[in-house]
């Protein structure tokens, strides 16, 4: 019970009068316990009380994993039939005295499957949102966490460097994505990558979340490459945009605008500033260049055990930046039917300002046709 | 509106008097529309009515993807602020006349995030379970689907063959997992693998869902390797167990028992049999050998766009097998502290019986120490 993260969680629960927190397999449960489960058809649910030992409903065949947990759990294992499963939920709910309490659940993780099982076992319970509470804990990274992210960034940068020879006219987006995945693993990433790389060329680059396709690179394209690596579960998330042969003057101008917006966002990053101010700094550069309407997303998102977490760097956010926060700065401009540019770095707020964990050059690299 | 899958879904909705089905990013939405979104903090929800055009709430920055949809959607895009988002939900719910209707939602996909947004927009609505309805549609694969799965199996088998030289004493589970991932991509898998490989050696092999770790292979180990590939979104899921040097007589006996159980499960697979009969056939072999208590999971699960889908091959299931169904046969025996064996193949029910999509040899391969 001396575990620091559990203590901090229970302290936060005390402060905001939350009696119970329910966690599913995912980043929050991993953060708290070190345990990794996949979110599948067999539910796994932890209940953490404000005081005392947490409980965990889990399938029999996962029960042996509990020995690897950093914190003790009262286990409620169940077998392959539904009666056994609902029995385990009932036993846990009884032991944890859920009754008519409000249980804080992960809105972005808990599924209707687990919600209905909990409600069936404890018909009087009500639910609140656990995400902000856990986000507050996870948002401030300790030195071991930011070191892991720095290493994840190094791995990603090495992988991109090794992939560059494959980025040339005639090669398809899918081929480049496969090569980048290969090189990310070879460069030492955890075997579970944070996300599949985006490689979007020519007009496809106008879609911020394009999936790589059969399109082959050709002269005149800008190519957006958005990829990441993981180290001890902590991830990096970078984007660079390269030119194939000679691209139009407008695309060059767009590129330089995004590059300056990225720089402005990084430079606005410091303790005491708000997330909204970082967004505004990057956005102002793009608006001044006349492309405000083409910057169709927020400037960035927090980064850690998850690829998208708090703090979100969006217009008007009054979240105050503190040392230990890590997030992306990734302005972009998207011209439908023509192309797009995004440049993304990972920033760590430090006592004196900010460190860009990613240092890969941001100047436009032109790959000769 | 002439799309066959949408028509079949709406026909099924008619049959079971379901007015509305809500779908989130994932296999069901991809099956229906061809669209792929990531399940992230920005919700995407489709509402499919029993008659007429479906609707889709989605972030502005994903709206361009709609042009790639196989079926038309009435779009309700939203911006980066919460008012815009709840406005989009409200507009969709009004247009689709949700009112006090029962909406069938994906229990294993919809999160509390989307559920609460829908409930806020339509406070009178109630929810039912959409999973069984969609499972019925997706469970029967057409020729293009089973061809894609056959190819995904070939890719996985090639990858394992290429990885074998790395499976030797002194190499860690993590190193083998990374090599297998590399080789799976190099063998032509989709860049998004269905799951990260399991490599579990020695005592770790007694945990069915072990994550690869730092442990290095040594003589006397059995090593379970569970991996898969994807082709056009359709996946394969295989397991083979190999021996390092001389292993104990008991482990040899256990291996042969599992091999015969796997064979029995495949041979019991044919149209008209139940999923429970396939489970029973495999289980009987293990029970007869005295290891019934050590076969701690079901015999298999359906396979397709997802790694775990209907039909589940479990004790007592009365789901009748039909041509076009695809599932794994993967009996195992797990001896805590000692080791384990699992042998997994992918089976397709045909008109005349069953085809094992995977053909990789099942005899115990002994890698000399």
HADDOCK unambig.tbl for C-alpha pairs under 7 A between the chains (distance, minus, plus):
assign (segid A and resid 41 and name CA) (segid B and resid 108 and name CA) 6.71 0.50 0.50
assign (segid A and resid 61 and name CA) (segid B and resid 208 and name CA) 6.73 0.50 0.50
assign (segid A and resid 61 and name CA) (segid B and resid 296 and name CA) 6.26 0.50 0.50
assign (segid A and resid 61 and name CA) (segid B and resid 297 and name CA) 6.78 0.50 0.50
assign (segid A and resid 62 and name CA) (segid B and resid 209 and name CA) 6.90 0.50 0.50
assign (segid A and resid 64 and name CA) (segid B and resid 207 and name CA) 6.80 0.50 0.50
assign (segid A and resid 107 and name CA) (segid B and resid 111 and name CA) 6.34 0.50 0.50
assign (segid A and resid 107 and name CA) (segid B and resid 112 and name CA) 4.69 0.50 0.50
assign (segid A and resid 107 and name CA) (segid B and resid 113 and name CA) 4.55 0.50 0.50
assign (segid A and resid 108 and name CA) (segid B and resid 41 and name CA) 6.69 0.50 0.50
assign (segid A and resid 108 and name CA) (segid B and resid 111 and name CA) 6.07 0.50 0.50
assign (segid A and resid 108 and name CA) (segid B and resid 112 and name CA) 6.69 0.50 0.50
assign (segid A and resid 108 and name CA) (segid B and resid 113 and name CA) 5.57 0.50 0.50
assign (segid A and resid 109 and name CA) (segid B and resid 111 and name CA) 6.06 0.50 0.50
assign (segid A and resid 110 and name CA) (segid B and resid 111 and name CA) 5.41 0.50 0.50
assign (segid A and resid 110 and name CA) (segid B and resid 112 and name CA) 5.92 0.50 0.50
assign (segid A and resid 111 and name CA) (segid B and resid 107 and name CA) 6.33 0.50 0.50
assign (segid A and resid 111 and name CA) (segid B and resid 108 and name CA) 6.05 0.50 0.50
assign (segid A and resid 111 and name CA) (segid B and resid 109 and name CA) 6.06 0.50 0.50
assign (segid A and resid 111 and name CA) (segid B and resid 110 and name CA) 5.41 0.50 0.50
assign (segid A and resid 111 and name CA) (segid B and resid 111 and name CA) 4.15 0.50 0.50
assign (segid A and resid 111 and name CA) (segid B and resid 112 and name CA) 5.93 0.50 0.50
assign (segid A and resid 112 and name CA) (segid B and resid 107 and name CA) 4.69 0.50 0.50
assign (segid A and resid 112 and name CA) (segid B and resid 108 and name CA) 6.69 0.50 0.50
assign (segid A and resid 112 and name CA) (segid B and resid 110 and name CA) 5.92 0.50 0.50
assign (segid A and resid 112 and name CA) (segid B and resid 111 and name CA) 5.93 0.50 0.50
assign (segid A and resid 112 and name CA) (segid B and resid 112 and name CA) 6.44 0.50 0.50
assign (segid A and resid 113 and name CA) (segid B and resid 107 and name CA) 4.55 0.50 0.50
assign (segid A and resid 113 and name CA) (segid B and resid 108 and name CA) 5.57 0.50 0.50
assign (segid A and resid 177 and name CA) (segid B and resid 191 and name CA) 6.88 0.50 0.50
assign (segid A and resid 178 and name CA) (segid B and resid 185 and name CA) 6.46 0.50 0.50
assign (segid A and resid 178 and name CA) (segid B and resid 191 and name CA) 5.57 0.50 0.50
assign (segid A and resid 182 and name CA) (segid B and resid 182 and name CA) 5.59 0.50 0.50
assign (segid A and resid 185 and name CA) (segid B and resid 178 and name CA) 6.54 0.50 0.50
assign (segid A and resid 191 and name CA) (segid B and resid 177 and name CA) 6.96 0.50 0.50
assign (segid A and resid 191 and name CA) (segid B and resid 178 and name CA) 5.61 0.50 0.50
assign (segid A and resid 191 and name CA) (segid B and resid 196 and name CA) 6.77 0.50 0.50
assign (segid A and resid 192 and name CA) (segid B and resid 196 and name CA) 5.84 0.50 0.50
assign (segid A and resid 196 and name CA) (segid B and resid 191 and name CA) 6.69 0.50 0.50
assign (segid A and resid 196 and name CA) (segid B and resid 192 and name CA) 5.77 0.50 0.50
assign (segid A and resid 207 and name CA) (segid B and resid 64 and name CA) 6.73 0.50 0.50
assign (segid A and resid 208 and name CA) (segid B and resid 61 and name CA) 6.73 0.50 0.50
assign (segid A and resid 209 and name CA) (segid B and resid 62 and name CA) 6.94 0.50 0.50
assign (segid A and resid 296 and name CA) (segid B and resid 61 and name CA) 6.14 0.50 0.50
assign (segid A and resid 297 and name CA) (segid B and resid 61 and name CA) 6.64 0.50 0.50
